[in-house]
Amino acid sequence: MAEIRPFRGVRYDPAVTGDLAAVVSAPYDIISPEAQAAYYARSRYNVISLELGSQLVTDDQIDNRYTRASATYRRWKEDRALKSDPLAGFYLYEEEFDDRGERFVRRSLFAPVRLADWDEKVVLPHEFTMPGPKVDRLNLLNLTHAQFSPLLAMYDEPGPLRGLLSDVASRPPTVSFTLAPGSVAAAARTHRLWYVADGDVVGSIVDAFRALQIYIADGHHRYETALVYRDQQRRAGATEDAPSEFVLMALVETSDPGLLILPTHRLLNGLGPIDPATALRRLSESFEVERIRSEEVSLETPVIFAEKRGRPSFTVLGLEAGWAHRLTLRASVDLSRELPNVPAVLRDLDTVVLQRLIFERVLGLSDADVERGERIQYTRDPREAMSALADGRAQLAVFLAPTPMDQLRAATRAGERMPQKSTYFYPKPVTGTVFFDHETAFTRGQDGI
């Protein structure tokens, strides 16, 4: 099903730019203004100048963040700070990191994947997109003709591919670097990259993907942007073998132990006075309610993360003074009757149950409240949620468990989209390791490829 193609990646030359740890950044959509400034200060070659340049009050059609990114990109290539690899190939990428005291390594393959419309069922989405980020990414792509950060995507175990990649990873990496803690948001600490250009290995990798579907983890906006760009280029005469027919992905096996899905917790405000007795009575109609003294709830206790019990479950703080409440959907609740208008494959998702049976039915929140984000905010950091509750920035905090991989796969295979903030894949591949340059990706290099 999926078609991947070897390419000549563009990479930083550490001999010119120095340590790669100074030139990488987080993906564009999680870069705060403070982080943006820190990236600029870290190195004049930091990828922030390409991925998310500063906006200026003087910006116009001629001079703006996109035209400056294009000019900077050309200059860095001319200065040899960025170089195309000589042979078409792939790139194996490992991220090593800790989570809750446990060490993980996630392995992915950087490869251009042929774009397919959603209805072709080759590449499968799991969430909806918004127009704003797609306009921004399209402007950047139109001016630079390059993709600076890969989408994070997944595939099911393909048999021989795992062994091929393990063999590559047994050798010394082409480049490696280590990030200082907190220097790049949501990133792993240690990064290793292998440039794979051996013809036999490359051919075997291409063959292995021909039977696979691709699930998008992070990057729905960039994928849909790439589809728009592809169609623009087709109208301008691009052929089916043009780089605009492909998008760069970091492809991870779904069973990779380092492919973590973390929960996104909810912070609620502006709900008005809540009578705890009434709220708890209404909640108990659908949920088993366990009261836990607030002082017994901390970041070190499993209850705060609402770990799975086989049924949708949540931990709510702030509903009743001095108490936390663990809510677990009653086994007797018939979700087909309670949620008849929700597709069957989505009914037992925690985020669906939370929205329909708690936010709407008990707290009076609507879909519009979720979309506008006025009364619901989101955080991946339980410390931030606890802090917001303690200092009055949140009226209630609701802690969720991670969405299991099998639920995500079932939803995407059924052609359904999950509710907003149902998944948070961690860590995020850093931006700046390999670029997909449409002008050189599929051209012959100095060694004849």
C-alpha positions, -999 to +999 in steps of 0.1 A: +000+000+000+025+026+011+052+038-012+084+053+002+113+066-018+150+070-010+161+106-010+192+128-006+185+145+027+199+179+036+217+180+069+237+204+091+274+201+089+287+202+125+321+213+112+304+246+103+275+249+127+290+232+158+271+209+181+238+198+166+222+203+200+224+240+195+207+241+161+176+219+166+142+229+179+108+216+188+082+213+161+065+246+151+032+239+169+047+236+204+071+265+203+063+293+227+075+329+222+099+323+251+113+292+235+116+309+201+137+336+216+159+310+233+165+292+201+176+324+183+200+330+211+214+295+211+229+296+176+228+318+145+222+285+126+193+273+148+165+259+127+140+283+143+150+308+115+135+283+090+108+265+109+092+294+128+108+327+121+099+358+141+070+380+129+079+417+127+056+447+128+072+458+095+063+425+077+048+429+042+043+409+011+080+413+002+097+409+036+081+385+060+088+354+081+084+332+050+106+352+026+133+355+053+132+317+059+137+311+021+166+336+019+182+321+050+178+286+038+195+294+005+223+313+022+230+284+046+233+260+017+256+283-002+277+287+030+278+249+033+263+250+067+237+227+051+247+199+027+228+173+006+240+138+012+256+124-020+235+092-023+198+086-021+189+067+010+170+067+043+178+078+078+173+057+109+166+078+140+167+068+177+155+089+206+165+078+241+146+093+270+133+087+305+096+088+316+086+084+352+119+068+360+119+043+332+144+044+302+130+042+267+144+041+232+122+049+202+133+040+167+120+056+135+128+057+099+129+091+080+115+085+046+094+104+020+060+087+017+038+091-014+008+113-006-026+097-008-060+113-003-078+101+029-103+081+010-076+059-005-070+044+029-033+043+025-025+070+051-050+071+079-058+101+101-073+101+136-081+138+143-095+168+126-075+199+116-080+237+117-074+261+088-049+285+105-019+261+108-023+248+073-022+284+058+010+290+078+027+258+067+016+262+030+031+297+030+064+283+042+064+254+018+056+276-012+086+299-004+112+274+007+102+242-013+115+222+016+101+204+046+121+210+078+104+186+102+090+151+097+055+141+105+054+114+132+036+083+117+032+047+125+030+013+108+022-022+120+050-048+124+062-056+088+083-087+095+118-083+080+119-045+085+125-047+122+156-069+117+169-046+089+167-016+111+182-034+141+212-044+120+217-007+110+214+004+147+241-021+157+267+001+140+281+034+151+256+063+143+265+088+116+258+117+140+246+119+176+239+146+201+225+152+236+202+179+246+203+197+280+172+190+301+144+214+291+163+230+262+139+216+236+102+211+247+089+175+246+121+162+232+142+131+241+175+137+257+198+116+235+196+115+196+213+092+171+210+092+134+222+067+108+225+076+071+215+044+052+226+044+015+235+008+009+215-002-022+204-037-010+193-024+024+175+006+008+157-018-017+146-041+011+132-012+031+112+000+001+098-035-004+088-039+032+065-009+031+046-019+001+022-040+022+016-014+049-008+012+059+004+044+076-013+059+107-005+096+113+004+103+149+014+139+148+013+161+117-023+161+104-020+198+095+013+193+076-001+163+058-031+182+045-008+211+036+013+187+016-018+175-002-027+211-012+008+218-023+009+186-044-023+196-062-009+231-068+023+216-083+002+192-105-017+221-120+017+237-127+028+205-146+046+184-119+048+147-127+039+118-104+075+113-095+080+149-084+091+155-047+058+174-042+040+140-045+057+130-012+059+141+024+087+133+049+077+111+078+094+097+109+079+061+107+076+042+139+064+006+145+032+007+165+046-019+190+078+001+196+081+003+234+093+039+230+061+050+212+044+066+242+009+080+242+004+104+271-029+118+284-040+154+280-057+166+312-086+191+313-088+224+333-123+238+337-133+274+346-164+296+345-188+269+355-206+289+381-213+276+416-214+238+418-233+220+445-211+189+452-240+168+465-261+173+433-231+168+410-220+136+428-255+123+427-258+128+390-223+114+384-232+083+404-259+075+379-233+065+353-201+062+374-188+044+404-176+072+426-146+067+449-138+095+474-101+100+482-088+125+506-070+153+487-038+150+508-035+113+496-034+124+460-001+135+446+019+131+414+034+099+429+001+081+433-015+062+404-049+077+410-038+111+397-032+096+363-065+077+363-048+045+351-070+022+332-094-002+349-108-017+318-135+010+316-133+047+311-121+064+343-111+098+355-099+116+386-116+149+394-101+175+418-119+206+430-154+192+431-156+189+468-134+206+494-108+182+508-116+154+485-107+140+451-131+118+432-122+088+411-149+081+385-152+047+368-179+040+342-203+015+356-203-019+340-241-017+337-240+014+315-250+006+279-231+031+258-250+022+227-281+034+244-265+064+262-246+076+231-266+064+201-253+091+178-217+083+184-200+058+161-196+024+179-158+024+176-156+057+195-182+052+222-158+037+248-131+063+243-124+081+276-125+115+258-159+108+243-173+095+276-159+125+295-174+150+270-208+134+267-216+120+302-197+144+324-190+177+306-224+179+288-248+159+310-235+170+345-216+203+340-236+217+311-207+222+287-213+220+250-192+211+219-189+248+213-172+252+247-147+225+236-140+241+202-137+277+216-116+266+246-131+294+267-141+272+296-119+242+289-081+244+288-057+215+283-024+205+298-001+175+294+017+184+327-001+171+358+020+195+379+006+224+359-029+211+365-023+208+403-008+243+404-037+258+384-062+243+408-042+254+439-039+291+429-074+294+416-067+295+378-089+264+375-122+255+391-119+218+384-090+196+371-098+163+354-070+138+350-073+112+322-055+080+313-037+076+280-057+065+249-045+029+242-029+022+208-056-005+200-084+021+203-065+045+181-059+019+154-095+007+156-108+043+151-085+051+122-092+018+104-129+025+107-124+059+091-134+078+123-118+109+138-112+110+176-122+140+197-098+169+202-068+162+225-074+124+226-037+116+220-003+132+229+026+113+214+058+117+233+086+126+227+083+148+196+110+143+169+132+174+170+132+197+140+166+201+123+180+166+119+171+160+082+154+182+057+134+171+026+145+196-001+122+194-031+149+208-054+175+181-047+158+152-029+155+130-060+184+143-080+217+127-088+244+135-063+281+137-069+285+100-067+261+093-095+227+087-078 
